[in-house]
Amino acid sequence: MIRRIEAVAPAGTAITSFSAQAASPADGSSFTAPDPLAHPGVATITFSIQTPTLPDTAAWLDALNGIPGFMDASFTTASLTDGEPEDGVGELYTVASTVQVNVRALSGAHVELGTPGGGERS
């Protein structure tokens, strides 16, 4: 899933943090989406990116929602940090986002051929 987020991120972006929260049927725990207006999913992914330019929020959320198995992406925060000119690093934006994972992510549709459980695709 990290690779899919990287694929839709703005050029020059690096993922700096990534966490997931999900229900665990084995221990009977439940899962509540962090946003009461979001559709319930099977998990929530929270992550931060660093990028040299502030992403177009609407395009960023559309790209995240376009990933199979993702829905209700939200923009959480953005901050600007000074770079280190002596190291050739300019200012960087840190952008935090969350996205709900739906049951489509569990369907196996995203599994590559040749991997265990990958099967054939038409």
NUTORLO-596112 format. One record per atom (N, C-alpha, C): residue number from 1; atom name; residue in one letter; chain; x, y, z. Coordinates in steps of 0.05 Angstrom, whole numbers. Layout:
# NUTORLO-596112
+-----+------+------+-----+--------+--------+--------+
! seq ! atom ! type ! mol !   east !  north !     up !
+-----+------+------+-----+--------+--------+--------+
! NUM !   CA !    a !   A !      X !      Y !      Z !
...
+-----+------+------+-----+--------+--------+--------+
# end
This chain:
# NUTORLO-596112
+-----+------+------+-----+--------+--------+--------+
! seq ! atom ! type ! mol !   east !  north !     up !
+-----+------+------+-----+--------+--------+--------+
!   1 !    N !    m !   A !     16 !    -24 !      0 !
!   1 !   CA !    m !   A !      0 !      0 !      0 !
!   1 !    C !    m !   A !     17 !     25 !      0 !
!   2 !    N !    i !   A !     40 !     23 !     13 !
!   2 !   CA !    i !   A !     58 !     47 !     13 !
!   2 !    C !    i !   A !     66 !     53 !    -16 !
!   3 !    N !    r !   A !     72 !     33 !    -32 !
!   3 !   CA !    r !   A !     80 !     38 !    -60 !
!   3 !    C !    r !   A !     58 !     51 !    -76 !
!   4 !    N !    r !   A !     33 !     44 !    -70 !
!   4 !   CA !    r !   A !     11 !     56 !    -85 !
!   4 !    C !    r !   A !      8 !     86 !    -77 !
!   5 !    N !    i !   A !     13 !     92 !    -52 !
!   5 !   CA !    i !   A !     12 !    120 !    -43 !
!   5 !    C !    i !   A !     35 !    135 !    -56 !
!   6 !    N !    e !   A !     59 !    124 !    -56 !
!   6 !   CA !    e !   A !     82 !    137 !    -69 !
!   6 !    C !    e !   A !     76 !    142 !    -99 !
!   7 !    N !    a !   A !     62 !    123 !   -112 !
!   7 !   CA !    a !   A !     57 !    126 !   -140 !
!   7 !    C !    a !   A !     39 !    150 !   -147 !
!   8 !    N !    v !   A !     22 !    158 !   -129 !
!   8 !   CA !    v !   A !      4 !    181 !   -135 !
!   8 !    C !    v !   A !     13 !    206 !   -121 !
!   9 !    N !    a !   A !     35 !    205 !   -106 !
!   9 !   CA !    a !   A !     45 !    229 !    -92 !
!   9 !    C !    a !   A !     58 !    248 !   -112 !
!  10 !    N !    p !   A !     59 !    274 !   -104 !
!  10 !   CA !    p !   A !     73 !    293 !   -121 !
!  10 !    C !    p !   A !    103 !    286 !   -125 !
!  11 !    N !    a !   A !    114 !    295 !   -147 !
!  11 !   CA !    a !   A !    143 !    290 !   -153 !
!  11 !    C !    a !   A !    160 !    300 !   -130 !
!  12 !    N !    g !   A !    181 !    286 !   -123 !
!  12 !   CA !    g !   A !    199 !    294 !   -102 !
!  12 !    C !    g !   A !    190 !    289 !    -74 !
!  13 !    N !    t !   A !    168 !    273 !    -71 !
!  13 !   CA !    t !   A !    156 !    268 !    -45 !
!  13 !    C !    t !   A !    169 !    244 !    -32 !
!  14 !    N !    a !   A !    171 !    245 !     -5 !
!  14 !   CA !    a !   A !    181 !    222 !     11 !
!  14 !    C !    a !   A !    161 !    217 !     33 !
!  15 !    N !    i !   A !    153 !    192 !     37 !
!  15 !   CA !    i !   A !    136 !    186 !     59 !
!  15 !    C !    i !   A !    153 !    185 !     84 !
!  16 !    N !    t !   A !    145 !    200 !    105 !
!  16 !   CA !    t !   A !    161 !    202 !    129 !
!  16 !    C !    t !   A !    149 !    187 !    153 !
!  17 !    N !    s !   A !    123 !    181 !    151 !
!  17 !   CA !    s !   A !    111 !    165 !    173 !
!  17 !    C !    s !   A !     87 !    150 !    161 !
!  18 !    N !    f !   A !     81 !    127 !    172 !
!  18 !   CA !    f !   A !     60 !    110 !    162 !
!  18 !    C !    f !   A !     50 !     93 !    184 !
!  19 !    N !    s !   A !     24 !     92 !    189 !
!  19 !   CA !    s !   A !     13 !     74 !    209 !
!  19 !    C !    s !   A !    -15 !     66 !    200 !
!  20 !    N !    a !   A !    -23 !     42 !    209 !
!  20 !   CA !    a !   A !    -49 !     32 !    203 !
!  20 !    C !    a !   A !    -63 !     22 !    228 !
!  21 !    N !    q !   A !    -89 !     25 !    229 !
!  21 !   CA !    q !   A !   -105 !     15 !    251 !
!  21 !    C !    q !   A !   -128 !      0 !    239 !
!  22 !    N !    a !   A !   -132 !    -24 !    250 !
!  22 !   CA !    a !   A !   -154 !    -41 !    240 !
!  22 !    C !    a !   A !   -166 !    -58 !    262 !
!  23 !    N !    a !   A !   -189 !    -69 !    256 !
!  23 !   CA !    a !   A !   -202 !    -87 !    275 !
!  23 !    C !    a !   A !   -187 !   -113 !    275 !
!  24 !    N !    s !   A !   -187 !   -127 !    297 !
!  24 !   CA !    s !   A !   -174 !   -153 !    299 !
!  24 !    C !    s !   A !   -195 !   -174 !    306 !
!  25 !    N !    p !   A !   -205 !   -189 !    287 !
!  25 !   CA !    p !   A !   -225 !   -209 !    293 !
!  25 !    C !    p !   A !   -216 !   -230 !    313 !
!  26 !    N !    a !   A !   -190 !   -235 !    314 !
!  26 !   CA !    a !   A !   -179 !   -255 !    333 !
!  26 !    C !    a !   A !   -183 !   -247 !    362 !
!  27 !    N !    d !   A !   -181 !   -222 !    368 !
!  27 !   CA !    d !   A !   -184 !   -214 !    396 !
!  27 !    C !    d !   A !   -210 !   -199 !    401 !
!  28 !    N !    g !   A !   -227 !   -197 !    381 !
!  28 !   CA !    g !   A !   -253 !   -184 !    385 !
!  28 !    C !    g !   A !   -253 !   -154 !    386 !
!  29 !    N !    s !   A !   -230 !   -142 !    380 !
!  29 !   CA !    s !   A !   -229 !   -113 !    381 !
!  29 !    C !    s !   A !   -245 !   -101 !    358 !
!  30 !    N !    s !   A !   -255 !    -76 !    363 !
!  30 !   CA !    s !   A !   -270 !    -63 !    342 !
!  30 !    C !    s !   A !   -254 !    -40 !    331 !
!  31 !    N !    f !   A !   -264 !    -28 !    310 !
!  31 !   CA !    f !   A !   -251 !     -7 !    296 !
!  31 !    C !    f !   A !   -270 !     17 !    292 !
!  32 !    N !    t !   A !   -261 !     40 !    298 !
!  32 !   CA !    t !   A !   -277 !     64 !    294 !
!  32 !    C !    t !   A !   -261 !     83 !    276 !
!  33 !    N !    a !   A !   -273 !     93 !    255 !
!  33 !   CA !    a !   A !   -259 !    112 !    237 !
!  33 !    C !    a !   A !   -254 !    138 !    252 !
!  34 !    N !    p !   A !   -231 !    151 !    248 !
!  34 !   CA !    p !   A !   -225 !    176 !    262 !
!  34 !    C !    p !   A !   -244 !    199 !    255 !
!  35 !    N !    d !   A !   -256 !    198 !    231 !
!  35 !   CA !    d !   A !   -274 !    219 !    222 !
!  35 !    C !    d !   A !   -302 !    209 !    224 !
!  36 !    N !    p !   A !   -319 !    221 !    240 !
!  36 !   CA !    p !   A !   -347 !    211 !    243 !
!  36 !    C !    p !   A !   -363 !    213 !    217 !
!  37 !    N !    l !   A !   -354 !    229 !    198 !
!  37 !   CA !    l !   A !   -368 !    232 !    173 !
!  37 !    C !    l !   A !   -359 !    212 !    151 !
!  38 !    N !    a !   A !   -337 !    197 !    157 !
!  38 !   CA !    a !   A !   -327 !    178 !    138 !
!  38 !    C !    a !   A !   -343 !    152 !    139 !
!  39 !    N !    h !   A !   -343 !    139 !    116 !
!  39 !   CA !    h !   A !   -355 !    113 !    115 !
!  39 !    C !    h !   A !   -338 !     93 !    131 !
!  40 !    N !    p !   A !   -351 !     75 !    145 !
!  40 !   CA !    p !   A !   -335 !     55 !    160 !
!  40 !    C !    p !   A !   -320 !     37 !    140 !
!  41 !    N !    g !   A !   -295 !     33 !    146 !
!  41 !   CA !    g !   A !   -279 !     15 !    129 !
!  41 !    C !    g !   A !   -269 !     -7 !    147 !
!  42 !    N !    v !   A !   -249 !    -22 !    136 !
!  42 !   CA !    v !   A !   -237 !    -43 !    152 !
!  42 !    C !    v !   A !   -212 !    -34 !    166 !
!  43 !    N !    a !   A !   -202 !    -11 !    158 !
!  43 !   CA !    a !   A !   -177 !      0 !    171 !
!  43 !    C !    a !   A !   -175 !     29 !    163 !
!  44 !    N !    t !   A !   -157 !     43 !    178 !
!  44 !   CA !    t !   A !   -149 !     71 !    172 !
!  44 !    C !    t !   A !   -119 !     72 !    169 !
!  45 !    N !    i !   A !   -110 !     85 !    148 !
!  45 !   CA !    i !   A !    -81 !     90 !    145 !
!  45 !    C !    i !   A !    -76 !    119 !    150 !
!  46 !    N !    t !   A !    -57 !    125 !    166 !
!  46 !   CA !    t !   A !    -49 !    153 !    172 !
!  46 !    C !    t !   A !    -20 !    155 !    163 !
!  47 !    N !    f !   A !    -13 !    176 !    148 !
!  47 !   CA !    f !   A !     14 !    179 !    139 !
!  47 !    C !    f !   A !     21 !    208 !    134 !
!  48 !    N !    s !   A !     47 !    213 !    134 !
!  48 !   CA !    s !   A !     57 !    240 !    128 !
!  48 !    C !    s !   A !     77 !    238 !    105 !
!  49 !    N !    i !   A !     77 !    260 !     89 !
!  49 !   CA !    i !   A !     97 !    262 !     67 !
!  49 !    C !    i !   A !    112 !    288 !     70 !
!  50 !    N !    q !   A !    136 !    288 !     59 !
!  50 !   CA !    q !   A !    151 !    313 !     57 !
!  50 !    C !    q !   A !    154 !    318 !     27 !
!  51 !    N !    t !   A !    148 !    343 !     19 !
!  51 !   CA !    t !   A !    149 !    350 !     -9 !
!  51 !    C !    t !   A !    159 !    378 !    -13 !
!  52 !    N !    p !   A !    173 !    384 !    -34 !
!  52 !   CA !    p !   A !    184 !    411 !    -38 !
!  52 !    C !    p !   A !    162 !    431 !    -46 !
!  53 !    N !    t !   A !    139 !    422 !    -55 !
!  53 !   CA !    t !   A !    117 !    440 !    -62 !
!  53 !    C !    t !   A !     92 !    430 !    -48 !
!  54 !    N !    l !   A !     75 !    449 !    -41 !
!  54 !   CA !    l !   A !     50 !    443 !    -28 !
!  54 !    C !    l !   A !     31 !    430 !    -49 !
!  55 !    N !    p !   A !     22 !    405 !    -44 !
!  55 !   CA !    p !   A !      5 !    392 !    -63 !
!  55 !    C !    p !   A !    -22 !    407 !    -66 !
!  56 !    N !    d !   A !    -34 !    404 !    -90 !
!  56 !   CA !    d !   A !    -61 !    413 !    -95 !
!  56 !    C !    d !   A !    -79 !    394 !    -79 !
!  57 !    N !    t !   A !    -92 !    404 !    -58 !
!  57 !   CA !    t !   A !   -106 !    386 !    -40 !
!  57 !    C !    t !   A !   -128 !    370 !    -54 !
!  58 !    N !    a !   A !   -144 !    382 !    -71 !
!  58 !   CA !    a !   A !   -165 !    367 !    -85 !
!  58 !    C !    a !   A !   -153 !    345 !   -102 !
!  59 !    N !    a !   A !   -132 !    351 !   -117 !
!  59 !   CA !    a !   A !   -119 !    331 !   -134 !
!  59 !    C !    a !   A !   -107 !    308 !   -117 !
!  60 !    N !    w !   A !    -95 !    316 !    -95 !
!  60 !   CA !    w !   A !    -83 !    296 !    -77 !
!  60 !    C !    w !   A !   -104 !    277 !    -66 !
!  61 !    N !    l !   A !   -126 !    288 !    -56 !
!  61 !   CA !    l !   A !   -147 !    271 !    -45 !
!  61 !    C !    l !   A !   -160 !    253 !    -67 !
!  62 !    N !    d !   A !   -164 !    265 !    -91 !
!  62 !   CA !    d !   A !   -174 !    249 !   -113 !
!  62 !    C !    d !   A !   -156 !    226 !   -120 !
!  63 !    N !    a !   A !   -130 !    231 !   -121 !
!  63 !   CA !    a !   A !   -110 !    210 !   -127 !
!  63 !    C !    a !   A !   -111 !    188 !   -106 !
!  64 !    N !    l !   A !   -112 !    195 !    -81 !
!  64 !   CA !    l !   A !   -114 !    175 !    -59 !
!  64 !    C !    l !   A !   -139 !    159 !    -61 !
!  65 !    N !    n !   A !   -162 !    172 !    -66 !
!  65 !   CA !    n !   A !   -187 !    158 !    -68 !
!  65 !    C !    n !   A !   -188 !    140 !    -93 !
!  66 !    N !    g !   A !   -171 !    146 !   -113 !
!  66 !   CA !    g !   A !   -169 !    130 !   -137 !
!  66 !    C !    g !   A !   -154 !    104 !   -134 !
!  67 !    N !    i !   A !   -140 !    101 !   -112 !
!  67 !   CA !    i !   A !   -126 !     76 !   -107 !
!  67 !    C !    i !   A !   -146 !     54 !   -100 !
!  68 !    N !    p !   A !   -146 !     31 !   -114 !
!  68 !   CA !    p !   A !   -165 !     10 !   -107 !
!  68 !    C !    p !   A !   -163 !      2 !    -78 !
!  69 !    N !    g !   A !   -186 !      1 !    -65 !
!  69 !   CA !    g !   A !   -187 !     -6 !    -36 !
!  69 !    C !    g !   A !   -185 !     18 !    -17 !
!  70 !    N !    f !   A !   -181 !     42 !    -28 !
!  70 !   CA !    f !   A !   -180 !     66 !    -11 !
!  70 !    C !    f !   A !   -206 !     83 !    -15 !
!  71 !    N !    m !   A !   -214 !     96 !      6 !
!  71 !   CA !    m !   A !   -237 !    114 !      4 !
!  71 !    C !    m !   A !   -235 !    136 !     26 !
!  72 !    N !    d !   A !   -250 !    156 !     23 !
!  72 !   CA !    d !   A !   -253 !    178 !     43 !
!  72 !    C !    d !   A !   -226 !    189 !     52 !
!  73 !    N !    a !   A !   -208 !    194 !     33 !
!  73 !   CA !    a !   A !   -182 !    206 !     40 !
!  73 !    C !    a !   A !   -187 !    234 !     52 !
!  74 !    N !    s !   A !   -171 !    242 !     71 !
!  74 !   CA !    s !   A !   -174 !    268 !     82 !
!  74 !    C !    s !   A !   -146 !    281 !     86 !
!  75 !    N !    f !   A !   -146 !    307 !     84 !
!  75 !   CA !    f !   A !   -122 !    323 !     89 !
!  75 !    C !    f !   A !   -123 !    331 !    118 !
!  76 !    N !    t !   A !   -102 !    326 !    133 !
!  76 !   CA !    t !   A !   -102 !    331 !    161 !
!  76 !    C !    t !   A !    -88 !    357 !    168 !
!  77 !    N !    t !   A !    -62 !    359 !    162 !
!  77 !   CA !    t !   A !    -47 !    383 !    168 !
!  77 !    C !    t !   A !    -25 !    387 !    146 !
!  78 !    N !    a !   A !    -15 !    412 !    146 !
!  78 !   CA !    a !   A !      8 !    418 !    129 !
!  78 !    C !    a !   A !     25 !    438 !    144 !
!  79 !    N !    s !   A !     51 !    435 !    143 !
!  79 !   CA !    s !   A !     69 !    454 !    155 !
!  79 !    C !    s !   A !     93 !    458 !    138 !
!  80 !    N !    l !   A !    105 !    481 !    140 !
!  80 !   CA !    l !   A !    129 !    488 !    124 !
!  80 !    C !    l !   A !    153 !    489 !    143 !
!  81 !    N !    t !   A !    174 !    475 !    135 !
!  81 !   CA !    t !   A !    199 !    475 !    151 !
!  81 !    C !    t !   A !    221 !    487 !    134 !
!  82 !    N !    d !   A !    239 !    501 !    148 !
!  82 !   CA !    d !   A !    262 !    512 !    135 !
!  82 !    C !    d !   A !    281 !    489 !    127 !
!  83 !    N !    g !   A !    293 !    492 !    104 !
!  83 !   CA !    g !   A !    313 !    473 !     95 !
!  83 !    C !    g !   A !    340 !    479 !    106 !
!  84 !    N !    e !   A !    359 !    464 !     96 !
!  84 !   CA !    e !   A !    387 !    469 !    104 !
!  84 !    C !    e !   A !    403 !    475 !     78 !
!  85 !    N !    p !   A !    404 !    501 !     72 !
!  85 !   CA !    p !   A !    416 !    510 !     46 !
!  85 !    C !    p !   A !    445 !    499 !     43 !
!  86 !    N !    e !   A !    460 !    497 !     65 !
!  86 !   CA !    e !   A !    487 !    487 !     63 !
!  86 !    C !    e !   A !    488 !    457 !     54 !
!  87 !    N !    d !   A !    466 !    443 !     58 !
!  87 !   CA !    d !   A !    464 !    415 !     49 !
!  87 !    C !    d !   A !    448 !    413 !     23 !
!  88 !    N !    g !   A !    441 !    436 !     11 !
!  88 !   CA !    g !   A !    426 !    436 !    -14 !
!  88 !    C !    g !   A !    396 !    429 !    -11 !
!  89 !    N !    v !   A !    386 !    430 !     14 !
!  89 !   CA !    v !   A !    358 !    424 !     19 !
!  89 !    C !    v !   A !    343 !    450 !     23 !
!  90 !    N !    g !   A !    323 !    454 !      7 !
!  90 !   CA !    g !   A !    306 !    478 !      9 !
!  90 !    C !    g !   A !    284 !    474 !     29 !
!  91 !    N !    e !   A !    265 !    492 !     29 !
!  91 !   CA !    e !   A !    242 !    489 !     47 !
!  91 !    C !    e !   A !    226 !    464 !     39 !
!  92 !    N !    l !   A !    214 !    451 !     59 !
!  92 !   CA !    l !   A !    198 !    427 !     54 !
!  92 !    C !    l !   A !    171 !    429 !     68 !
!  93 !    N !    y !   A !    150 !    420 !     55 !
!  93 !   CA !    y !   A !    124 !    419 !     67 !
!  93 !    C !    y !   A !    120 !    391 !     78 !
!  94 !    N !    t !   A !    110 !    389 !    102 !
!  94 !   CA !    t !   A !    102 !    363 !    113 !
!  94 !    C !    t !   A !     72 !    363 !    113 !
!  95 !    N !    v !   A !     60 !    343 !    100 !
!  95 !   CA !    v !   A !     31 !    341 !     96 !
!  95 !    C !    v !   A !     22 !    315 !    108 !
!  96 !    N !    a !   A !      2 !    316 !    126 !
!  96 !   CA !    a !   A !     -9 !    292 !    138 !
!  96 !    C !    a !   A !    -36 !    286 !    126 !
!  97 !    N !    s !   A !    -42 !    261 !    121 !
!  97 !   CA !    s !   A !    -67 !    252 !    110 !
!  97 !    C !    s !   A !    -76 !    226 !    122 !
!  98 !    N !    t !   A !   -102 !    220 !    120 !
!  98 !   CA !    t !   A !   -112 !    194 !    128 !
!  98 !    C !    t !   A !   -130 !    184 !    105 !
!  99 !    N !    v !   A !   -133 !    158 !    104 !
!  99 !   CA !    v !   A !   -150 !    146 !     84 !
!  99 !    C !    v !   A !   -162 !    121 !     96 !
! 100 !    N !    q !   A !   -187 !    116 !     90 !
! 100 !   CA !    q !   A !   -200 !     92 !     99 !
! 100 !    C !    q !   A !   -195 !     69 !     79 !
! 101 !    N !    v !   A !   -191 !     45 !     89 !
! 101 !   CA !    v !   A !   -187 !     22 !     73 !
! 101 !    C !    v !   A !   -213 !      7 !     72 !
! 102 !    N !    n !   A !   -223 !      0 !     48 !
! 102 !   CA !    n !   A !   -248 !    -14 !     46 !
! 102 !    C !    n !   A !   -244 !    -44 !     39 !
! 103 !    N !    v !   A !   -265 !    -59 !     38 !
! 103 !   CA !    v !   A !   -262 !    -88 !     34 !
! 103 !    C !    v !   A !   -250 !    -95 !      7 !
! 104 !    N !    r !   A !   -251 !    -77 !    -12 !
! 104 !   CA !    r !   A !   -239 !    -82 !    -38 !
! 104 !    C !    r !   A !   -209 !    -87 !    -35 !
! 105 !    N !    a !   A !   -197 !    -75 !    -15 !
! 105 !   CA !    a !   A !   -168 !    -79 !    -11 !
! 105 !    C !    a !   A !   -163 !   -108 !     -2 !
! 106 !    N !    l !   A !   -183 !   -121 !      8 !
! 106 !   CA !    l !   A !   -180 !   -149 !     17 !
! 106 !    C !    l !   A !   -187 !   -169 !     -4 !
! 107 !    N !    s !   A !   -196 !   -160 !    -28 !
! 107 !   CA !    s !   A !   -206 !   -177 !    -49 !
! 107 !    C !    s !   A !   -184 !   -193 !    -63 !
! 108 !    N !    g !   A !   -159 !   -185 !    -60 !
! 108 !   CA !    g !   A !   -137 !   -198 !    -75 !
! 108 !    C !    g !   A !   -134 !   -186 !   -103 !
! 109 !    N !    a !   A !   -150 !   -167 !   -111 !
! 109 !   CA !    a !   A !   -148 !   -155 !   -137 !
! 109 !    C !    a !   A !   -121 !   -141 !   -142 !
! 110 !    N !    h !   A !   -109 !   -132 !   -120 !
! 110 !   CA !    h !   A !    -83 !   -117 !   -122 !
! 110 !    C !    h !   A !    -59 !   -135 !   -121 !
! 111 !    N !    v !   A !    -62 !   -161 !   -116 !
! 111 !   CA !    v !   A !    -40 !   -180 !   -113 !
! 111 !    C !    v !   A !    -27 !   -185 !   -141 !
! 112 !    N !    e !   A !     -1 !   -183 !   -142 !
! 112 !   CA !    e !   A !     13 !   -187 !   -167 !
! 112 !    C !    e !   A !     14 !   -216 !   -175 !
! 113 !    N !    l !   A !     13 !   -222 !   -201 !
! 113 !   CA !    l !   A !     16 !   -249 !   -210 !
! 113 !    C !    l !   A !     43 !   -261 !   -201 !
! 114 !    N !    g !   A !     43 !   -286 !   -195 !
! 114 !   CA !    g !   A !     68 !   -299 !   -186 !
! 114 !    C !    g !   A !     73 !   -297 !   -157 !
! 115 !    N !    t !   A !     56 !   -284 !   -142 !
! 115 !   CA !    t !   A !     59 !   -283 !   -113 !
! 115 !    C !    t !   A !     40 !   -303 !   -101 !
! 116 !    N !    p !   A !     46 !   -313 !    -76 !
! 116 !   CA !    p !   A !     28 !   -332 !    -64 !
! 116 !    C !    p !   A !      0 !   -321 !    -62 !
! 117 !    N !    g !   A !    -19 !   -336 !    -72 !
! 117 !   CA !    g !   A !    -47 !   -328 !    -72 !
! 117 !    C !    g !   A !    -54 !   -309 !    -95 !
! 118 !    N !    g !   A !    -35 !   -304 !   -113 !
! 118 !   CA !    g !   A !    -39 !   -285 !   -135 !
! 118 !    C !    g !   A !    -59 !   -294 !   -156 !
! 119 !    N !    g !   A !    -57 !   -319 !   -164 !
! 119 !   CA !    g !   A !    -76 !   -330 !   -183 !
! 119 !    C !    g !   A !    -74 !   -317 !   -210 !
! 120 !    N !    e !   A !    -92 !   -324 !   -228 !
! 120 !   CA !    e !   A !    -93 !   -314 !   -255 !
! 120 !    C !    e !   A !   -112 !   -291 !   -257 !
! 121 !    N !    r !   A !   -107 !   -272 !   -275 !
! 121 !   CA !    r !   A !   -125 !   -250 !   -280 !
! 121 !    C !    r !   A !   -132 !   -250 !   -310 !
! 122 !    N !    s !   A !   -155 !   -241 !   -315 !
! 122 !   CA !    s !   A !   -163 !   -239 !   -344 !
! 122 !    C !    s !   A !   -159 !   -211 !   -354 !
+-----+------+------+-----+--------+--------+--------+
# end
